[in-house]
Each structure stands twice: as C-alpha cells, then as structure tokens.
Amino acid sequence: MTATNEMDALYFSTFEQVKSDEFDFIVIGAGAYGSSFAHRLLQLDSKAKILIVEKGNYLIPDHIQNIPPTYINLNTTTGIRPWVYKGTPNLNFMPQIPYVGGRALFWNAWTPQPDQTEMPDWPEEAIDRLNSQWYETGEYMGRRYSLKTPGNQNDSLQATMRERLFSQIANISGASPQQSPSGLDSAMATGQGVPPEEWAKFSPISVLVSDIQAYPTRLKVVINAEVEKLIEKDNRISEIQTVAGTLKVGKANVILACNTLEAGFILTRSFPKDPLAGKNLCGHIRSWLAARVPADAVPGLTNQLQAVAYYVSGKDKTTNRLMHTHVSVVHNPTPRESLDVLYRILPDASTPEAVKTYQDPKYVVFMLHSMGEFLGEPSAKSWNYVTTTSNGESEVSIQMRPTDERFWDAMDKMTYDVMKALVGNAPIEYQHNQSDGSFTWEPEPPASIRNQGLVHEAGTLWMGDDAKTSVTRPDGRMHQFTNIYGLGSMLFPRPGSWNPTLTGVAQSFALAAQLANNLNATPNEKKLLHPRLAVPV
C-alpha cells in the first residue's frame, strides 16, 4: 500500500462503506466551500449527518506554502483541464486541482470583502445573507491585514510604500478613492488557530481532516468518486451517479460545492434541455507586471527581509467593469537565511522562478497582479458558456469581445499607474519572462503584460429572483428542484474583481445556518425562520 493510500484509508471512506447509509446532506466537492459548509453545519446542528463526495484523493496535508518549499513544483504539475476549449485563441481557464482541498491547496490567500457597490447585478437578498457571516468567516479563515511575522519585520517599508500609494491614488487611472492609507492594506487568510505572531495560509484540508476525526459518525468523505450525472424525480434530485457507483439521495439535500465549470458540466449532462444552466460564464482576466529599482533609491530599508502587500481597487467607467491590482513589494538582503519565511508569506509564490525574482539584495522588487471582469450574458444566448456536447465531451466557450479588449486596456493602464506611484523617480528595470521559464531585467517594459490564464470562473448557476431569468434563488437553491443548492462563484451573476474565496465561504456559512435551522425546526417555525427561503413543506 502506498503512503497516499494509507492516508486515504485512515481518513476517508470507500464507496462501498457509505452507499447504503442515509445522510441529511450530500456535498459534491471537498474544497474550500464544501469543507467549510460541512464544518459550520456540524457546529450548528448536533444531529446532521454529512457525506462529502470528492473526485480526487489525498495529495498534501496543508496549503503548499505551509510545508517546505521543496514541494513548490506541485503547483504547476498537478492541474488538469478536463474540457475542450472553444473560442478566442490563446486563452483558457487555469487548471483544476483534482485532489481533496482543490485549488485552495495553492491559492494566494487574498481575502477582500466586497461591499454592495462591488456586487453589481446581485440580488439584494443574496447580499443581505452575507452581512451576518462576514465576521465569523473572517475569524474562521484567520483574516488579517499585514504580512508581518518573525523574520519579516516590515514596519518601515510598509510605511514608505503605503504613503506613496495613498498620496498618488488620485493619479492612478480608475483607482477607488481612499479615506486613509490603511484602506490600501491587503487582507490575507492565515488559517485557523495561527497565533498573531506567526504566519500561514488558510487551507481546507486541515479543517476537513480535523472534522473527520472529531465527528467520525456524522461526517464521511468518499474520494475517487467523481460525479457524472444527477437523476431527478418529482422535482427532487433522487440519485447521484458517480464513477464509483450510484448513490440514493433519499431525504438529503444536495450541495454543489465543486468547481464552477464542473457544476456546469454536471448540470448540462444531467438536464440537457435546461436553457440556462451553464450559461453566463464569466470570470477574471489578468495582467502581471514586475519591476525592480536599486535598493539605495528606496527609504525605509533595513538589513533584514521586508515584504509588504496592498490592494488597490478600481473601476473602468467607460465599460462599467470592476478591477483591482494586488501589490507585493520585497527587499531581501539575506536571501539564503530568509528563503523559508519569504516562501511562506509571498502572495505569488506559484513557481520556483517567482521566488527567485526576490533573491537579489541590491534591489527592491515590485510585483503587480491585476484582475478584472470579463462577462457573458445571463441568458440562454450567452456567448460564454459551458456545455456537454452530443458525444459527451465537456466544452468551455469563451469569446472575447471588443468591450473586453477595451476594458483590458484600461486595466493595463491602471497597472502601470500603480507601478509609477510606487517607484517614483527611481531608475527602473522590468522583468521579461522567457518561454523556458527564465527571466531577464530590461529598462523597457515588456511588449504585453497580459496573462493567457483566465481565473475565478463564475456565473454558470447565477442567482436571481425569477426562474425565467436565473438558475438559482438568492440562497443558491435551484429554482426547479427542491433539494439542490450551489455554493461559491458558480452563483455569482457577475464576478466583481475580488478573489471569491472569502465570499464563497461566507455563502457556505449562511447556507449552513439556514439549513441547520430548517432541519431542526417544526413546519410552522420553518416559515418564520426564512419567510422567502424556507424549505417547502
């Protein structure tokens, strides 16, 4: 038996062990949203029995940056794209991570909390549901506003760069005004139980394994059981067909907590006549810009590592689309001694080359990562969509339109303006990435800073009040079925520009609170608890 199989046997169940059991909830997907929903429901309901059905198996025990940097190559070698791409050439969504924990094993941990102005087209009720969950969600994910930790005493660089950004914010095209410099500080998720003086990144795998051990009779996780199809009877999901066998749903509620594309594939495969499911595919385009200046041109440096991070939100008024720029600034005068700390705290440590960017003591390095909306249409006519073809292939269609291109130009302009605000008058060199993964530093900017990898896919099960114009209700339940709910960015009518993880976990907490109440309430109480969202009785 291999080490992975031993871990599988220790924590997870086989299909044969659970196929005859009855559950209150069957969750599809053991990533950030599925594990968080289960965690919160187990806290709120002392009787609920939950089954999580996961397509992959065990890979690593924590976020990739919480374990030694020797594992960094997993970030670029474990992904899959189980779909056929159709559309604008040279673009595609970033790969899925087909293991327990999913993409949250590798995510950058930015956790901005959007306000109502950053959630256009969202049902008001869907926004209201999040308001009571933000604090609990932030506590659960270990949300904080500084990279400061032993080995990264960054106070002086933090003050210098924050003041530069704040003083120049009016000169950054599209940037949102700020009332104070601290409004630019970036929120990051550092995980459960991490002391304030330490640093880590939130990962669902450790939460899930802890809950399996704490609730051995109430929480079961089946791996290597990719869901292929849902079977409906009397407006309910009655069976779930997986590669490992068919599950009888019984009285359970079904929770789609998988990837947005995957949810679309499951529904279009299961209900091919549904005109809306899988449409309105949207997400984030990206631009990257890295540069460096001589260390002696930057005040506030010390003889130790200093790394800081900021978040500059914005909007392009001509296209009415949201965008933002993540900012990392690093001075690393002790590369060998600081490697472990730097790797652990970096927001963008996706490859060995990314870490190598910060290894020259003579320079301060600026890494900008901008994201913004590309949109489909919330209708059956959407040009961006996922579907299952007549021969059974999963297909993704993305068509970049002139409005997308104009917006991308505006986002690139914001990115260069942010760099100018940070660098000031210091002599600058730009990073030029080569096809073999190496890079050089040049005085001229690269010909293009656009990234071909689309991220944060959203919208395939978008929320709305009307079953004729949306797939799900504001609580994520599909309009046409009484026992299936979605979670995360699959529900977003528009993606905004912010990282969706904090919002998706807040949705998970809200749904757990709603369904825990409904599970324990009498029929009359159900109507009082959620007048518009109560489970039909």
N, C-alpha and C positions, 0 to 999 in steps of 0.2 A: 504494500500500500504506500503511495507517495505521501509526502508531507501535506500537500493540499488536500488529498483525500482524507487524511487523518483529521485535519481541521474541519472538513465538510461533515464527517461523521460525528465529530464532537459537538458541533453547534447546530447543525441543520438536519432536517428530516428528509426521508425519502418519500416519493410519491405514494408508494405502497403503504407507508405508515399513516398517511393522513387522508387517503382517498375516501374512507368510509366515515370519517369524523364529521360532525356538524360544527359550523362556525357562525358567528354573528357577522363577521366581516372577512371578505377575501380581498386582499390588496395585491394588485398586479404591479410589481416593481419594488425592489429593496434599496432604492436610492434615497436621496435626501428627503423627498416628500413622503414616500411610503413608510420609511422608518420613523419619521417624525410624527406622522399620523398615528401609527401604532403606539409609539411612546406616550403621546398625550392621551390617547384613549385608555391605555392601561392605567394611567394615573387617575383618570376621571371616572372610570367605570370598573367596579370591583369584580364584575362577573363576565365581562365581554371576552369572547374567545376569537382570536385573530389568526388567520392564515395569510402569510405573505408568499406569493408565487414569483420566483425570480428566474430570469432566463439564463444567468451565468452562475459561476461558482465563486469560491473564495480566492482572492488574489493577494491582498495585503491587509494588515491589521489596523491601518490608520491612514490619514492623509499622507501622500507621498513625501511632503516636506516635513512631516513629523518623525520620519525614520531617516536613517543615514543617507547622505547624498549619493552613495553608490547605486541607489535604485532609480536615479533620475531618468534613465533611458526608458523605463516602463511607460513614461508619459507619452512617448511617441511610437511605441511598438505594440501597444495592447488594443488600439482602437479598431473599429470595423465600420464599414458603410454598407449595410445590408439592403441597399436600394440601387435602382438605376436612376442616374441623374439626367434630367432633360431640361434644356433651357439655355440661358446665357452662358457662353463658353467660359472656361477657366474659373468658374465659381462652383462651390459646393459647400454643404454644411460640414463642420468639423465632425470627426468620427464619434460614434458612441463608444462607451466603455462597458463591455458586456460581462461585468463582474458585480458581485454584491457591493453596493456602495455607489456604483455607476460613476458618472463624471465628478461627483463630489469627492472622489478619491484624489482628484487632481485640480480642483477649481482654485481660483486665485483668492477667494475669501472676501472680496469686496461686498459690503452689505449696505448699500444706500437704502434709505427708507423713503419711498416716493410720497409726495403729497398729492392732493386731488388734481392740481394743475398738471401733474406729470402722468396722469392716467386718463387721457382723452378717450372718449367712447366707452368707458367702463360704466356699467350700471351703478347708480348711486348706492344701491343696497349692497353690491359686492364690495365697494369701498368701505361702507359703514361696518361691514363684518370684520374688517381688518383692524379697526381702531382699538378694539378691546384686546387685541392679540399682540400688538407691537412690543409692548414691554416684556411680556412672558417669552416671546420669540427671541428678542434680543438677549435676554438672560440665558436662555437655553443654548444659544449659539455662541455665547461669550463675546458679544459685540463690544468693541472698544475703538478709540479714535487715535491711537498712536502706535508706531512700531517700536517704541521704547521698550527695552528689555536688557538684562545683563549682557554686556558685550556690544550694546548699541545705545549708548548714552548720547542721544541725538538732539539735546535741547538747543544748542547754539545754531546748528544748521536748520533745525525746524523753525526757529525764529526768523532767520535770514530769508529763507525761501518762502515762508508763508507771507511775510510782509511784502516781498517782491510781487507775488501773485495778487495779493489784495490791492496793492497800490496801482496795479496795471489792469485790473479786471475790466475797467471801462474801455480799454483799448483792445480787448480780446473779442473778436467778431463772434456775436451770438451768445456770449457767456452771460449767465444769470447774475444779476447784482447780488452782492453780499453785504449783510449788515455789520459783520465783524470778520477779522481774519480767521477766527476759529471755525467759521462756516465753511472753510475750504478743507478742513481736516477730514481725512478719509476714514470711514467706518470699516472695520475688518472683523471677521468672525474668528475668534481664537479658541473655540471649543468649550466643552463643559468642564467645570472644575479646574480650569487653568488659573493658578494664582496670579494676582495682578502684576507681580514682578517677573513672571515668566511669559513665554510666548509659544503658541501652537496654532494650528488651523483646524477649524471645525470639520469633522468627518462623521458621516452617519454610521460607518461600520462599527465603531467602538460603542456607540449608543445601542445599536441593534444587538450586538453580542451580549452587552450587559443586560438588556431586557430579556433576551432568551434565557439567560441564567436566572434572572430574578423572577420570571413568570413562566416556569417550564411547562405548566399545564394549560396556559392561556395564550401563549404565543408560539406558533410553529412557522418555520421558514423552509420552504421547499426550493431547492436550487436545480439548475439544469432543466427547467420546466417552462420554456418559452411559450407564451400564449399565442395560439394560432387563430382562434375563432371564438366568438361568443354566440350562444344559441338563445333565442328569445321564445317565450311562451306567455301569453296573456299579459303583455306589456311589462314583463319582467325578464331579466337575464336568468335563465334556468340552468344552463350548463356552460362550462368553460373548457374548451378543447386546448390541451397543451401537447407539446411534443412527447411528454411523458405519459399522457393519458387524459381522460375526461373527468372533470370534477363536477359533481352535482352541487348546485349553489344552495338549494333549499331556501331557508329563511334569510340567508345572508345578504347584506349589502355588498356590492362590488365596487372597489375603489381603483380607478385607473391612475396609478402613480408612476407610470413609466415615462419614457421619453415622448415628447410631443409628436415626433414623426411616427414613432412606434404606435402610439394611441390612434393616430390617423390610419395607419395600415391595418390595425386590428378592426377598426370600425368599418372601413371600406371593404374589407374582406368579409366581414360578418353581415353587413347590411348594404349591399351594393346599390340599392335603389334609393338610399338616403341622399337627397340632393345637396346637403350642406356639409356633412361630416367630412373632414379632410380639406375643406376649402379655407380661404382666408389665411393661407400660410404666410407668416411674416417673421421678422427677427432682426438681427443686427449685422450691419456691415461694419468693417473695422479698418482703421489706419494705424500704422506704427511709425514712430519717429524717435530715433535715438541719437544723441549727440553728446559731446564732451567739451569741457573747457579746462584750461590749466588750473590746477588747484590753487596756485598763488593769486588767481583772479577772483576767488570766492572768499569773502569774510566768514568768520564763524567756524572755521575748521579746527580740528584738534589732531592729536597723534593717534587717535583711535577711530574705529569704524563709526560712521554716522550714516544712517539711511532713514529717509522720511518719505511720506506719501500724502497726496492730496487728491481731491475730486472736484473738477470744475464742470458744473452742469451748464447746459445751454439749450438754445432752440434756434433753428433757422426760420425766420419769419416768412421768407418767400415761399417755402414749401410746407410750413406749419408742422415741422418734424423735430423731435427731440434728439439731443446728442449730449455727449459728455466726454471729458478727457481724464483718464487716470494718469497721475503723475508719480513717478518714483525718482528720487534724487539720492545718489550714493557717492560718498567719498570713503575709500577703503585703503588706508595707508598701511594696513597689516594683512595682506591677502591670505597668507598661509594660516595665520592664527585665527582669522575671522571667518574662514570658509563655512564652518558649521552654522554659526549664527546667521551669516548672510543668507545662506541657502534656506534656513528655516523661516526667515521673515520676509524674503522677497515676494512681492505680489506676482512677479512674472518669471519665476524660475521653472520654465517649461522644458528647457533643454540644457545640456552642458554648455552650449555656446552662449545661452542667455546669462548664465552665471559668470562665464568668462568675460563678459562685457565689463564687469566691475572690478577687474583684477589689477588695474594699473594705478599705483599710488600717486602718480603725478597728475591725475585728472579727477575732476568731478563729472559723473555721468548722469545724464537726464534721459529717462525713458518715458515716452508718452504713448499711451494706448487709448485711442479714441473709438467710440462706438456710437452708432445712431440707427434710426429706424429705416428698414425697408418694409414696404407694405404690400399686401394683397388686397382683396376686396371681400368684405363679409357678405358674400352672396354665392349662389351656385355658379356665377360667371367668373369667379376669381381666376386670374391668370397664374397665380401662385397657389399650388395645392399639393397634396399627397393623394395617392390612389393605389389601388391594386388592379393591375391590368387583367385582361381576359385570360392570359396564360399564367396568372398567379404571381407575377413579379410586383414587388413593391417599387413604386415610382415617385420621384420627387421632381416637381416642375417649378423652376424659378425664372422669371423673365424680368430682367432689369429694364425699367422704362426711363424715358427722359427725365421725369421728376426725380427718380432715384439718383441719376447721374448728377443733376443739379445739386441735390442735397449732399451727395458725397463730396462735391467740390467745396461746398460751404463747410463741411466737417473738416476737410483737409486744411482749409483756411484757418479755422479755429485752432487746429493742432499747431500750425506754425506760429500763430499769435501767442499761444501759451508758451511755446519754446522761447520766443523772443522776450516775453515777460520774465522768464526765469533766468535767462542767460545775460540779459542786459547788453553791455558793450564788450563783454569778454570775447576773445578770439575763439571761434567755434569750429569743431570738426564733426561731420555727420557720419553715422555708421552706414556702410553699404554692405548688405548681405549678399553673399555669393551662392551659387547654385549647389556647391558642395557642403554648405553649412558654415563655412568660414565667413569672416567679415574683415573689412578694411575701414580706416578712418580717412575721410576726404574733406577738403574745405567746402565743396559744393554739396548741396542736398541731393539725395537720390532722385532718379527720374520719376519714381512713383513711390508713395508710402502706403498704397492700398494693399490690403491683405485679401487673398482669394478665399480664405476660410470664413464662411458665414457662421454665426453663433447665436445661441439663445433663441432657437426656433420657438414659435408661438402661434396661437390662433386656430389650430385645427378643430378645437371644440369650443369656440368662443362663446362667452356668456351673453345673455340678453333676456329681456322680459317677454319677448314674443317668440313663440315656437316657429313662426314662419320665417323669421329673420335671424335666428341664432340656434345653436346646437344644444346649449345648456342654460339652466337657470342661474341666477346670481349666486346660488350656493354650490354650483358645479354639477348638479344633478341633470342628466339628460332629460330634455322635455318629454321624449316619447316613451321613456322607461321609468319605472318607479324605484328601481334599486341599484342604479349605477351612477357613480359620481366621478368627475375628473378632478385632478389637483395640479397646481403649478401653471406654467406658461401656456400649456395647451388651452387654458380657459381665457387667456388674455385677448380681448378684442383688438388691442394694439399693444406692442411690446414696450412702449416708452423707450428709454435708452439705458435704464438702470439694470444692473445684474438682477435676475429674477429670483435668486435663491431665498433671500430673506422674505420676500412677498409670498413665494410658494410655500414656505414653512409656516408663515402666518395663516395662510389659507388652510393648511393641514390642521393647525391648531383649532381654527374656527370650525372646521367640519367635524373634528373630533368632539368639540364641545356640543355642537348641535346634535350629533347622532348619539352621543352618550346620554344626553338629556332625553332624547326621543326613545332610547332603548329602555330607560328606567321609568318613563312617565306613563301615567294612565292615558287612555284615549282623550279624555277631556283636557288633561294637562298638556298633551301634545299640541293642541290647538292654541293654548295660551302661551306656550314657550316660544313658538315661532309662527306667528299668525300667517305669514306669507309662505314660509318654507317648511311647515310641518309635514311629516310623512303622512300621506293619505291614509285615512282609517275608515 
